[in-house]
């Protein structure tokens, strides 16, 4: 059998490439992102063209040590000792290479697709089968046209089972993934509305998904969802489960919740069997039943299957970034550890610039299929590419392979308890700490010890959703149009460096803040993007120039102040931005001012104009479109006069979030992306599912009380129940940003999936909810807003706008950041 090492000549033949090979090389690593280079010497970089043209990053990859490239066209500059393989489509070449690699192995492969639950089912099947098999699987949710080939490339001769998930978003995608995965066994998870927008109808989507199984021997799925597709199933043998139809192979006839666990009874092969699932939420139960059916279909006995499912552990596929003790940042990935997910976590650690020092706490890696010395030498090499300052290894295997590591500061402990005893002595301070451990090491104990303590009201920020929204708006722009991301006001309540790091890593062109102090804070946490300051003050010019921030000049007095400041310090060509008032009438030079402004700009050597911009007052409103057109004309007249005076081109920008969608003719050189980045834009229909809310605000129940009808509740005796019932006091109040206007039934929160109203006045730290008829206990989670309970709905409840809801969430509410 073949390993995943190929000569560059073999690769050229496999992908049917042209081009010249100037130096023999061995290829073992596939690279698609110039920011994530590992094992550069044996890396093969595919210049993919998606939202960004991968050919633009060849030089960056070359500087990082890569010498082998798959390209659609050769580079415009000479790169000595670099091999360039020319193909029509680098993505197709990546997929062809992965498909060839897959064909070299005779391992059994399970292919998984569906709308929801793919990753959970894959990870649970891994837990259930790892005792018997050496398994290769997708890292996290790498299930796309790029993620699948990168996942399949991991296969080596020691693997006897592959478990690969495949995700699609439109037609004609699954055939490509099927050719790479080639599953003998298919698993179809829950079919829901996800990605419906990419298909003509739900039937077309399901038929496309079924293409993954066209050469499989067996398909496992939910009978109820397959009943209308009996003639379309491309597999002769099926194994189905159902809660309704006795004809299914696994017929679940009884379901009972016992101490937050789910007890199921079913008929299988004309016998009654049972299964205890260690979760009670509906999605987990359905995913667990899919795993139950899969284990039975694979030939495991009902008794053994039940025993293993009862031990299933919750799957966390997200990295969690939170504030730590002593001004540390903690990245919590304490539930799984393998080489592929370690690389993903290290890349995320590398994005964090808020602290110079970076620490990795790593447990033994279990069930890798590699000899320990080989495994930990690979780990050491991977860590070496990421500039880790301190390494802490936990476990007997790491202790036994200390010789592999050569970091400036490194420590080894036999187990988690030994590390916890020495935690204070390690003096964590002003550093970013990645905690990466296999579940059996219980690294959550380390995470709890290092995380900054805060009250139980939390705002979760999904950085993947932020990136989704950024890419959505980028897709609306012509090539070359820049993006300025608005991160003022604590990034609309979502955080400072955490959001800015993600934006910087994903190459936005500019950031904008309201005040100098906000820009200084970003600079101090490692943000080096150009930063525009919308409201600079003369008293802060020294900080502004010290931290290389770029001021908006909007008045003659501010212009004079800044020129005097630069003259006194002999500062030349300092970058500024000119704001034009075209009808907003907030800040800016008016049309009558432009001639005088041009006189001041002429041959002024102390400043250099970076951009000229204005702000649309009602870009989202159809009824004001004529006014918007007038603003556009005024803006064009102003910047043409200014550019003529300056004698050089400047960046022109006018469109805000809604303008990006509704006024593409006014994109000019740059757009300013604000509230849409955070998942809110009335110009984008919610039915399109294009934007994802990035924030979830949640709290917990402090106490539950029985209340008699007519008894008064809260300050001023303002609340009461019409009938006997109960209230839940929850840990959020107006000091957290949940305004008093939400009181007395105006506001609603989600408890156990049900919307319940507030009762009485909102107090500073608490408020009360009517939870009559709901099984609620102390400590239960309460959702204020999320993907189901939209921020827009909260804004409607109290007659305001989403901006106010987001920016009102106070700083004392703990922010936790997630990244998959």
VOGU-3710 file (C-alpha; in Angstrom, 3 decimals, decimal comma):
1> xxxxxxxxxx> 0,000/0,000/0,000  0,997/3,571/-0,682  1,834/6,136/1,961  0,868/9,767/1,460  4,289/10,573/0,000  4,594/11,062/-3,730  7,369/12,417/-5,887  6,609/15,646/-7,706  6,889/13,686/-10,983  4,203/11,249/-9,792
11> xxxxxxxxxx> 1,941/14,138/-8,816  2,391/15,747/-12,212  1,296/12,543/-13,912  -1,638/11,903/-11,559  -3,172/15,357/-12,102  -2,228/15,421/-15,808  -0,348/18,697/-15,443  1,946/20,623/-17,731  4,770/22,876/-16,613  8,388/22,293/-15,707
21> xxxxxxxxxx> 9,952/20,465/-12,792  13,255/22,098/-11,954  13,980/20,178/-8,768  13,024/16,702/-7,485  10,840/16,882/-4,384  8,766/14,604/-2,199  5,172/15,723/-1,601  3,450/14,772/1,654  1,443/17,879/2,605  -1,320/19,599/0,631
31> xxxxxxxxxx> -1,602/23,364/1,146  -4,426/25,688/0,126  -3,879/28,728/2,356  -0,680/30,785/2,421  -1,429/31,762/6,028  -1,390/28,127/7,118  1,896/26,669/5,960  3,227/23,541/7,622  5,961/21,183/6,403  6,761/23,659/3,640
41> xxxxxxxxxx> 9,646/21,551/2,273  7,238/18,723/1,329  4,231/20,950/0,729  2,278/21,322/-2,500  0,409/24,638/-2,746  -2,799/24,727/-4,817  -3,555/28,245/-6,076  -7,327/27,991/-5,708  -9,619/30,707/-6,979  -12,647/31,225/-4,799
51> xxxxxxxxxx> -13,399/34,581/-3,151  -9,678/35,355/-3,378  -7,386/34,351/-6,211  -4,834/31,932/-4,812  -2,292/33,009/-7,434  -1,961/36,308/-5,565  -0,492/34,445/-2,580  2,149/32,351/-4,333  4,916/34,751/-3,326  3,752/34,629/0,304
61> xxxxxxxxxx> 3,832/30,810/0,255  7,267/30,878/-1,410  8,657/33,132/1,338  7,279/30,591/3,859  9,413/27,882/2,214  7,024/26,272/-0,292  8,655/25,229/-3,573  5,885/23,241/-5,279  2,790/24,850/-6,794  -0,273/23,778/-8,768
71> xxxxxxxxxx> -1,387/26,776/-10,798  -3,671/27,823/-13,612  -1,097/30,266/-14,908  2,544/30,787/-14,069  3,668/33,630/-11,788  4,587/37,024/-13,230  7,936/36,938/-11,429  10,810/34,491/-11,227  10,935/32,166/-8,210  14,162/30,113/-8,267
81> xxxxxxxxxx> 13,936/26,380/-7,523  10,137/26,420/-7,634  8,172/23,732/-9,479  5,006/24,932/-11,211  2,470/22,349/-12,364  0,054/23,903/-14,864  -3,570/22,702/-14,891  -6,905/24,034/-16,122  -8,441/23,975/-12,642  -6,346/23,720/-9,445
91> xxxxxxxxxx> -9,375/22,627/-7,371  -10,100/19,772/-9,780  -6,407/18,834/-9,573  -6,577/18,764/-5,759  -9,630/16,517/-5,932  -8,025/14,241/-8,537  -4,908/13,790/-6,405  -7,012/12,937/-3,330  -9,159/10,513/-5,356  -6,030/8,753/-6,625
101> xxxxxxxxxx> -4,647/8,542/-3,089  -7,942/7,042/-1,855  -7,811/4,414/-4,625  -4,493/3,079/-3,288  -6,137/1,705/-0,122  -8,645/-1,071/0,459  -9,936/0,142/3,835  -13,627/0,145/4,650  -15,173/3,624/4,301  -18,357/5,067/5,795
111> xxxxxxxxxx> -19,667/8,132/3,948  -21,995/10,505/5,781  -24,182/13,284/4,423  -27,389/15,074/5,363  -28,484/18,581/6,356  -27,787/18,420/10,082  -25,825/16,158/12,397  -23,114/15,012/9,960  -20,201/16,030/12,147  -21,772/14,795/15,387
121> xxxxxxxxxx> -22,624/11,391/13,880  -19,096/11,116/12,428  -17,481/11,916/15,781  -19,804/9,601/17,714  -19,153/6,741/15,305  -15,461/7,395/15,874  -16,008/7,109/19,635  -18,054/3,930/19,204  -15,679/2,165/16,809  -12,216/3,380/17,877
131> xxxxxxxxxx> -11,739/0,425/20,234  -11,792/-1,977/17,271  -10,552/0,044/14,314  -7,734/2,355/13,322  -9,866/5,212/12,005  -9,175/8,164/9,737  -11,828/10,891/9,569  -12,426/14,534/8,618  -10,864/16,933/11,102  -13,749/18,859/12,667
141> xxxxxxxxxx> -16,220/19,726/9,860  -13,886/19,613/6,849  -16,648/18,405/4,514  -16,510/20,835/1,576  -15,101/20,614/-1,946  -11,725/21,538/-0,421  -12,141/19,953/3,016  -12,960/16,441/1,744  -9,794/15,994/-0,357  -7,659/17,349/2,481
151> xxxxxxxxxx> -9,349/14,850/4,823  -8,964/11,853/2,514  -5,283/12,726/1,998  -4,717/11,656/5,632  -5,303/7,959/4,824  -2,282/5,757/5,542  -1,587/2,047/5,492  -2,395/1,586/9,195  -6,023/2,717/8,768  -8,647/0,019/8,391
161> xxxxxxxxxx> -11,701/2,321/8,571  -12,417/5,755/7,150  -15,364/7,891/8,283  -15,854/10,890/6,018  -18,665/13,416/5,919  -19,610/15,344/2,778  -21,451/18,658/2,649  -22,858/20,346/-0,444  -24,562/23,676/-1,077  -25,753/23,348/-4,677
171> xxxxxxxxxx> -26,182/20,884/-7,564  -23,376/18,975/-9,293  -21,142/18,959/-6,212  -21,692/15,504/-4,720  -20,346/13,535/-7,690  -16,928/15,114/-7,109  -16,965/14,205/-3,420  -18,215/10,682/-4,115  -15,270/10,072/-6,442  -12,921/11,024/-3,612
181> xxxxxxxxxx> -14,600/9,254/-0,666  -15,905/6,131/-2,473  -17,874/4,831/0,529  -19,015/1,238/0,765  -21,416/2,156/3,584  -23,607/5,267/3,518  -25,206/7,107/6,427  -27,877/9,731/5,780  -28,499/12,067/8,724  -31,413/14,433/9,303
191> xxxxxxxxxx> -32,654/16,337/6,238  -33,627/19,914/7,056  -33,722/23,366/5,432  -29,961/24,001/5,508  -28,724/25,044/2,022  -32,246/24,848/0,538  -31,478/28,110/-1,248  -28,898/26,350/-3,435  -31,475/23,984/-4,962  -34,699/24,292/-6,929
201> xxxxxxxxxx> -36,551/22,358/-4,216  -36,037/19,932/-1,336  -36,328/16,902/-3,623  -33,483/18,116/-5,825  -31,316/18,562/-2,741  -31,995/15,054/-1,423  -31,354/13,474/-4,821  -28,041/15,312/-4,986  -27,071/14,048/-1,524  -27,964/10,475/-2,447
211> xxxxxxxxxx> -25,302/10,597/-5,176  -22,689/10,029/-2,448  -23,967/6,453/-2,147  -24,275/5,507/-5,808  -21,595/2,794/-5,561  -22,126/1,888/-1,908  -23,232/-1,541/-0,737  -25,484/-0,373/2,100  -27,350/2,781/3,149  -28,400/3,556/6,717
221> xxxxxxxxxx> -31,047/6,216/7,243  -34,334/7,429/8,672  -37,150/5,436/7,053  -39,584/8,367/7,295  -37,295/10,618/5,238  -36,509/7,945/2,640  -40,061/6,686/2,114  -40,688/9,010/-0,853  -37,348/8,150/-2,470  -37,493/4,355/-2,639
231> xxxxxxxxxx> -37,007/4,360/-6,438  -34,205/6,910/-6,237  -32,000/5,190/-3,667  -28,892/4,011/-5,572  -28,162/1,263/-3,025  -29,683/-2,220/-3,063  -29,346/-2,873/0,663  -30,754/-0,437/3,225  -30,946/-0,403/7,008  -33,599/1,999/8,271
241> xxxxxxxxxx> -34,917/3,230/11,608  -38,242/4,796/12,466  -40,434/5,891/15,346  -43,616/5,492/13,277  -43,263/2,586/10,894  -42,836/-0,981/12,135  -41,465/-2,032/8,750  -38,166/-0,269/9,552  -35,229/-2,484/10,556  -35,016/-0,638/13,880
251> xxxxxxxxxx> -38,470/0,380/15,110  -38,326/2,616/18,192  -41,600/2,192/20,076  -40,862/3,629/23,513  -39,009/6,771/24,681  -38,564/7,859/28,300  -36,407/10,548/29,920  -34,608/9,237/33,024  -32,397/11,711/34,925  -31,695/13,759/31,766
261> xxxxxxxxxx> -30,859/10,591/29,841  -32,997/9,131/27,078  -34,113/5,519/27,442  -35,257/3,902/24,195  -36,863/0,560/23,484  -37,102/-0,843/19,986  -37,774/-3,916/17,908  -34,846/-5,319/15,934  -34,880/-8,695/14,183  -38,201/-9,453/15,894
271> xxxxxxxxxx> -36,678/-8,959/19,343  -37,063/-6,167/21,848  -33,806/-4,281/22,504  -32,930/-1,164/24,513  -30,559/1,761/24,434  -29,703/4,475/26,968  -28,539/7,739/25,390  -26,646/10,079/27,759  -28,401/13,165/26,318  -31,982/14,365/26,241
281> xxxxxxxxxx> -32,168/17,127/23,611  -34,030/16,113/20,465  -31,161/16,654/18,016  -28,759/14,511/20,073  -31,363/11,768/20,400  -31,900/11,615/16,629  -28,152/11,571/15,965  -27,681/8,840/18,578  -30,429/6,717/16,989  -28,606/7,051/13,664
291> xxxxxxxxxx> -25,458/5,762/15,374  -27,462/2,964/17,044  -28,761/1,855/13,648  -25,277/2,082/12,108  -23,702/-0,076/14,807  -26,391/-2,729/14,362  -26,017/-2,597/10,580  -22,263/-3,137/11,003  -22,976/-6,339/12,930  -22,482/-5,264/16,534
301> xxxxxxxxxx> -24,743/-6,971/19,062  -27,560/-4,940/20,645  -26,024/-5,405/24,101  -22,557/-4,193/23,039  -24,062/-1,299/21,106  -26,110/-0,197/24,107  -23,046/-0,365/26,375  -20,984/1,806/24,029  -23,700/4,373/23,313  -24,281/4,885/27,038
311> xxxxxxxxxx> -20,639/6,055/27,243  -20,912/8,580/24,403  -19,381/11,951/25,253  -20,631/15,322/24,045  -18,826/16,576/20,971  -17,392/20,075/20,961  -16,213/21,061/17,496  -15,589/24,674/18,439  -12,544/26,401/19,767  -13,564/28,678/22,621
321> xxxxxxxxxx> -11,667/31,936/23,190  -12,203/33,650/26,539  -10,507/36,000/28,964  -8,130/34,347/31,413  -6,481/35,161/34,703  -3,671/37,719/34,869  -4,554/39,333/31,536  -4,266/36,052/29,632  -6,395/34,846/26,731  -7,454/31,192/26,894
331> xxxxxxxxxx> -8,274/29,079/23,826  -10,187/26,066/25,089  -10,093/22,989/22,851  -10,059/20,504/25,681  -12,225/17,714/24,297  -10,275/16,127/21,461  -6,708/15,824/20,279  -5,278/14,529/17,029  -2,704/15,844/14,597  -5,205/17,424/12,237
341> xxxxxxxxxx> -7,272/19,239/14,866  -4,034/20,274/16,617  -2,917/21,972/13,399  -6,263/23,811/13,158  -6,014/24,928/16,784  -2,413/26,082/16,341  -3,420/28,120/13,304  -6,103/29,824/15,377  -3,539/30,477/18,099  -1,331/32,049/15,451
351> xxxxxxxxxx> -4,104/34,496/14,547  -4,098/35,926/18,075  -1,915/39,010/18,339  -3,054/40,413/21,687  -0,082/38,909/23,551  3,474/38,313/22,391  3,859/35,130/24,419  2,076/31,964/23,267  1,712/28,798/25,367  0,474/25,345/24,374
361> xxxxxxxxxx> -0,844/22,847/26,928  -1,152/19,480/25,166  -2,128/16,003/26,298  -1,030/12,666/24,865  -2,602/12,061/21,466  -4,535/8,795/21,541  -5,314/6,340/18,747  -3,223/8,099/16,094  -2,164/4,889/14,398  1,485/6,010/14,497
371> xxxxxxxxxx> 4,423/4,782/16,529  4,959/7,116/19,479  8,386/8,343/18,419  7,113/9,116/14,908  3,944/10,771/16,236  5,643/13,084/18,709  8,382/14,047/16,283  5,588/15,122/13,933  3,946/17,020/16,813  7,236/18,735/17,630
381> xxxxxxxxxx> 7,726/19,719/13,974  4,194/21,111/13,805  4,668/23,109/16,992  7,991/24,390/15,702  6,292/26,063/12,737  3,977/28,080/15,016  6,478/30,001/17,203  5,295/28,583/20,528  7,136/30,168/23,480  6,141/27,670/26,159
391> xxxxxxxxxx> 5,093/24,036/25,817  3,448/22,009/28,573  2,996/18,313/27,846  0,687/16,111/29,906  0,720/12,307/29,818  3,104/9,381/29,989  3,678/9,277/26,222  4,738/12,906/26,056  6,956/12,443/29,109  8,586/9,475/27,413
401> xxxxxxxxxx> 9,242/11,439/24,214  10,617/14,672/25,660  13,681/14,336/23,430  11,505/15,220/20,412  10,907/18,731/21,753  13,324/21,612/21,875  11,407/24,727/22,902  12,779/27,653/24,917  10,509/26,757/27,828  8,954/23,305/28,244
411> xxxxxxxxxx> 7,497/21,242/31,055  6,132/17,704/31,252  3,646/16,195/33,725  2,463/12,618/34,067  -1,225/13,574/34,333  -3,662/16,480/34,680  -3,664/16,342/38,472  0,111/16,843/38,535  -0,185/19,901/36,285  -2,987/21,397/38,378
421> xxxxxxxxxx> -0,796/21,133/41,488  1,898/23,217/39,764  -0,382/25,633/37,926  0,328/28,660/40,145  4,068/28,043/40,025  3,982/28,262/36,216  2,984/31,955/36,549  0,648/32,455/33,604  0,529/36,182/32,777  0,029/38,326/29,652
431> xxxxxxxxxx> -0,010/35,365/27,261  -2,314/33,432/24,972  -2,806/29,845/26,173  -4,069/27,046/23,930  -5,463/24,113/25,914  -5,642/21,043/23,692  -6,415/17,651/25,199  -7,948/14,262/24,639  -11,211/13,936/26,511  -9,930/11,358/29,015
441> xxxxxxxxxx> -7,439/13,918/30,376  -10,284/16,182/31,591  -8,538/19,362/30,506  -11,738/21,285/31,246  -10,388/21,388/34,806  -7,378/23,337/33,540  -9,632/25,626/31,516  -11,750/26,421/34,573  -8,637/27,165/36,619  -7,210/29,570/34,018
451> xxxxxxxxxx> -10,391/31,297/32,876  -11,342/34,624/34,374  -14,302/34,225/36,676  -17,453/36,123/35,677  -21,148/35,996/36,355  -23,267/33,608/34,364  -24,604/36,074/31,808  -22,546/35,436/28,673  -22,503/36,742/25,125  -21,188/34,094/22,741
461> xxxxxxxxxx> -19,647/35,366/19,508  -19,409/32,933/16,599  -16,347/33,948/14,589  -17,278/31,547/11,779  -20,539/33,440/11,343  -18,601/36,707/11,290  -16,421/35,302/8,499  -19,506/34,037/6,640  -20,994/37,539/6,708  -17,754/39,148/5,582
471> xxxxxxxxxx> -17,517/36,767/2,647  -21,165/37,338/1,739  -20,579/41,068/1,307  -17,285/40,472/-0,468  -19,186/38,371/-2,990  -21,198/41,497/-3,882  -18,103/43,520/-4,788  -16,214/43,792/-8,043  -12,554/42,728/-7,993  -10,348/45,371/-6,447
481> xxxxxxxxxx> -13,002/47,021/-4,282  -11,648/47,287/-0,751  -13,475/46,575/2,511  -13,324/48,811/5,565  -14,750/47,000/8,597  -16,372/49,084/11,312  -15,153/47,991/14,748  -16,160/51,092/16,676  -18,117/50,858/19,919  -16,444/47,603/21,002
491> xxxxxxxxxx> -17,214/46,140/17,546  -20,917/46,872/17,998  -20,746/45,190/21,389  -19,012/42,083/20,044  -15,450/42,635/21,280  -12,220/44,386/20,382  -9,093/42,442/19,471  -10,992/39,141/19,101  -13,022/40,496/16,183  -10,162/42,608/14,797
501> xxxxxxxxxx> -7,800/39,601/14,796  -10,264/37,635/12,704  -10,715/40,530/10,280  -6,975/41,100/9,988  -6,333/37,399/9,382  -8,936/37,410/6,627  -7,346/40,429/4,979  -9,860/43,247/5,216  -8,229/46,437/3,984  -9,104/48,931/6,709
511> xxxxxxxxxx> -10,623/49,120/10,166  -12,605/52,090/11,471  -13,061/53,186/15,073  -14,856/56,151/16,599  -12,167/57,495/18,925  -8,395/57,439/19,242  -8,458/55,324/22,418  -10,226/52,532/20,521  -7,499/52,552/17,877  -4,745/52,584/20,502
521> xxxxxxxxxx> -6,280/49,517/22,169  -6,207/47,661/18,839  -2,603/48,608/18,167  -1,608/47,428/21,660  -3,113/44,015/20,904  -1,154/43,494/17,694  -3,467/44,873/15,021  -1,382/46,391/12,223  -4,074/47,109/9,634  -4,659/50,748/8,650
531> xxxxxxxxxx> -7,127/52,202/11,171  -9,330/55,218/10,419  -10,483/57,304/13,413  -13,887/58,865/12,760  -13,897/61,375/15,618  -10,338/62,453/16,392  -9,783/65,084/19,070  -6,940/67,579/19,061  -6,017/66,571/22,604  -5,287/63,037/21,371
541> xxxxxxxxxx> -3,174/63,870/18,293  -0,026/62,666/20,046  -1,540/59,222/20,651  -2,937/59,216/17,127  0,446/59,735/15,476  2,336/57,555/17,972  0,135/54,571/17,087  -0,085/55,386/13,363  -3,829/55,976/13,327  -5,417/57,892/10,458
551> xxxxxxxxxx> -7,746/60,783/11,365  -10,947/61,811/9,634  -10,846/65,556/8,977  -14,384/66,901/8,773  -14,097/70,636/9,555  -11,811/73,596/8,916  -11,015/74,010/12,602  -9,952/70,356/12,894  -7,924/70,712/9,688  -6,130/73,782/11,090
561> xxxxxxxxxx> -5,450/72,057/14,418  -3,929/69,039/12,729  -1,774/71,074/10,331  -0,398/73,116/13,260  0,316/69,885/15,133  2,201/68,329/12,185  4,087/71,529/11,423  5,313/71,847/15,016  6,685/68,294/14,856  7,842/68,430/11,236
571> xxxxxxxxxx> 5,618/65,486/10,334  5,255/65,170/6,565  2,643/63,400/4,404  0,609/62,098/7,334  -2,372/60,066/6,040  -5,792/61,646/6,573  -9,349/61,031/5,385  -11,724/63,793/4,286  -15,405/63,529/5,128  -17,939/65,238/2,879
581> xxxxxxxxxx> -21,444/66,079/4,085  -23,734/65,200/1,185  -26,992/65,336/3,133  -26,601/63,428/6,398  -25,839/66,747/8,146  -23,898/65,219/10,978  -20,192/65,831/10,265  -18,296/66,812/7,142  -17,458/69,549/4,675  -20,487/70,786/2,769
591> xxxxxxxxxx> -20,549/71,472/-0,952  -20,030/75,189/-0,367  -16,834/74,354/1,549  -15,135/72,328/-1,182  -13,482/75,267/-2,972  -11,954/76,586/0,287  -10,951/73,058/1,276  -9,152/72,609/-2,046  -7,242/75,848/-1,446  -6,007/74,446/1,880
601> xxxxxxxxxx> -5,084/71,102/0,313  -3,092/72,566/-2,541  0,630/71,847/-2,125  0,179/70,937/1,547  3,166/68,765/2,360  2,165/67,946/5,927  -0,728/65,652/5,041  -1,591/63,164/2,338  -5,222/62,409/1,616  -5,827/58,660/1,751
611> xxxxxxxxxx> -9,546/58,770/1,086  -12,536/60,991/0,473  -15,839/59,686/1,739  -19,396/60,510/2,711  -22,253/58,743/4,441  -25,607/57,752/2,984  -28,462/58,844/5,219  -31,082/56,309/4,086  -29,453/53,762/1,795  -31,787/51,001/3,011
621> xxxxxxxxxx> -35,056/52,882/2,370  -36,755/52,688/-1,042  -38,825/55,790/-0,284  -35,631/57,850/-0,011  -33,915/56,558/-3,147  -34,163/59,912/-4,942  -32,407/61,566/-2,018  -29,701/58,861/-2,092  -29,139/59,568/-5,802  -28,656/63,256/-4,965
631> xxxxxxxxxx> -26,111/62,298/-2,316  -24,205/60,211/-4,871  -24,086/63,114/-7,348  -22,901/65,542/-4,655  -20,206/63,099/-3,592  -18,940/62,598/-7,135  -18,751/66,347/-7,705  -16,796/66,829/-4,455  -14,207/64,087/-4,890  -13,525/65,034/-8,496
641> xxxxxxxxxx> -12,680/68,591/-7,445  -10,509/67,316/-4,593  -8,618/64,820/-6,774  -8,026/67,503/-9,407  -6,495/69,738/-6,746  -4,383/66,981/-5,217  -3,056/65,678/-8,504  -3,261/62,062/-7,373  -5,918/59,401/-6,942  -7,530/58,794/-3,552
651> xxxxxxxxxx> -9,692/55,989/-2,190  -13,366/56,899/-2,626  -15,988/55,331/-0,386  -19,654/56,023/0,193  -21,583/52,790/0,784  -22,436/51,498/4,228  -23,855/47,998/4,853  -27,222/48,565/3,170  -25,550/50,543/0,392  -23,381/47,542/-0,488
661> xxxxxxxxxx> -26,527/45,570/-1,304  -28,757/48,286/-2,773  -26,316/50,645/-4,498  -23,641/48,581/-6,316  -22,984/51,469/-8,722  -21,714/53,494/-5,741  -19,146/50,977/-4,435  -16,300/53,077/-5,888  -12,912/52,002/-4,436  -14,022/50,819/-0,990
671> xxxxxxxxxx> -17,134/50,062/1,054  -17,671/50,374/4,792  -19,133/47,226/6,305  -20,810/47,780/9,660  -23,873/46,124/11,195  -24,082/43,557/8,372  -20,786/42,095/9,514  -22,535/41,226/12,760  -25,468/39,547/10,992  -28,058/42,330/10,732
681> xxxxxxxxxx> -29,134/43,947/7,461  -32,724/44,689/6,524  -31,653/44,878/2,867  -30,962/41,131/2,835  -34,142/39,009/3,070  -33,976/36,533/5,959  -35,392/33,916/3,600  -32,070/33,889/1,733  -30,228/32,627/4,861  -27,208/34,582/3,614
691> xxxxxxxxxx> -26,343/36,317/6,872  -25,736/34,563/10,154  -26,294/36,296/13,506  -22,922/36,158/15,230  -24,064/36,749/18,809  -25,983/34,723/21,383  -26,809/36,405/24,685  -27,618/33,895/27,395  -28,003/33,765/31,149  -29,227/31,257/33,736
701> xxxxxxxxxx> -32,010/30,754/36,247  -31,076/31,864/39,753  -34,260/30,738/41,493  -37,760/29,405/40,765  -40,733/30,498/42,895  -44,384/29,496/43,060  -46,575/32,588/42,876  -50,248/32,874/43,783  -52,598/34,746/41,476  -52,553/38,447/42,290
711> xxxxxxxxxx> -49,282/38,415/44,259  -47,124/41,337/43,142  -43,649/40,969/41,668  -40,623/43,305/41,440  -40,141/46,991/42,291  -43,239/49,124/42,411  -45,349/45,954/42,670  -45,698/46,289/38,913  -46,036/42,612/38,003  -48,450/39,803/38,836
721> xxxxxxxxxx> -49,859/36,541/37,458  -53,519/36,158/36,503  -53,503/32,549/37,714  -51,429/30,571/40,185  -48,110/29,808/38,573  -44,366/30,215/38,930  -41,643/32,659/38,016  -37,961/32,198/37,276  -35,553/34,895/38,418  -32,734/35,141/35,874
731> xxxxxxxxxx> -29,306/36,740/36,088  -29,626/39,708/33,766  -30,778/43,269/34,352  -30,479/46,774/33,014  -26,848/47,026/34,205  -26,113/44,197/31,751  -27,909/46,010/28,943  -31,336/44,404/29,202  -33,233/47,683/29,348  -36,097/48,539/31,674
741> xxxxxxxxxx> -38,291/48,958/28,600  -38,394/45,137/28,330  -40,263/44,838/31,635  -43,880/43,926/32,340  -44,306/41,429/29,524  -42,810/43,521/26,728  -39,664/41,383/26,505  -39,539/37,631/26,003  -36,791/35,033/26,496  -36,326/31,421/25,478
751> xxxxxxxxxx> -36,545/28,858/28,277  -36,480/25,160/27,338  -37,267/26,214/23,766  -40,360/28,219/24,735  -40,763/31,994/24,603  -41,800/33,324/27,997  -42,587/36,930/28,978  -40,985/39,119/31,602  -42,993/39,854/34,753  -42,686/43,159/36,593
761> xxxxxxxxxx> -39,975/45,771/36,260  -36,459/44,873/35,101  -34,054/45,415/38,015  -30,374/46,310/37,898  -29,031/42,751/37,982  -32,054/40,475/37,676  -35,431/40,117/36,059  -38,339/37,723/36,394  -39,995/35,476/33,801  -43,366/33,746/33,804
771> xxxxxxxxxx> -42,449/30,054/33,433  -45,821/28,610/34,431  -46,244/25,132/32,948  -42,575/24,641/32,074  -40,226/22,255/33,866  -37,570/24,751/34,970  -34,792/24,303/37,535  -32,115/26,522/39,018  -29,132/26,764/36,695  -31,123/26,151/33,494
781> xxxxxxxxxx> -30,033/28,132/30,450  -32,051/31,152/29,306  -31,605/32,733/25,852  -32,146/36,469/25,398  -31,253/36,485/21,700  -29,767/33,999/19,223  -30,491/32,583/15,762  -34,060/31,728/16,789  -34,845/34,811/18,881  -33,418/37,483/16,582
791> xxxxxxxxxx> -31,966/40,800/17,719  -34,357/42,468/15,280  -37,267/41,040/17,273  -35,922/42,488/20,526  -35,513/45,846/18,822  -39,114/45,688/17,628  -40,350/44,877/21,142  -39,101/48,188/22,528  -39,265/50,327/19,388  -35,554/50,721/18,725
801> xxxxxxxxxx> -32,920/49,469/16,260  -30,621/46,413/16,435  -27,551/48,672/16,830  -28,843/49,785/20,227  -29,559/46,250/21,408  -26,029/45,089/20,532  -24,099/48,086/21,828  -26,074/48,175/25,088  -24,735/44,785/26,223  -22,441/45,933/29,005
811> xxxxxxxxxx> -18,757/45,174/29,395  -19,422/43,193/32,565  -21,159/40,557/30,431  -18,514/37,949/29,663  -17,727/37,519/25,952  -16,791/34,030/24,780  -15,629/33,506/21,188  -16,143/30,314/19,204  -14,336/29,192/16,074  -14,798/25,898/14,243
//
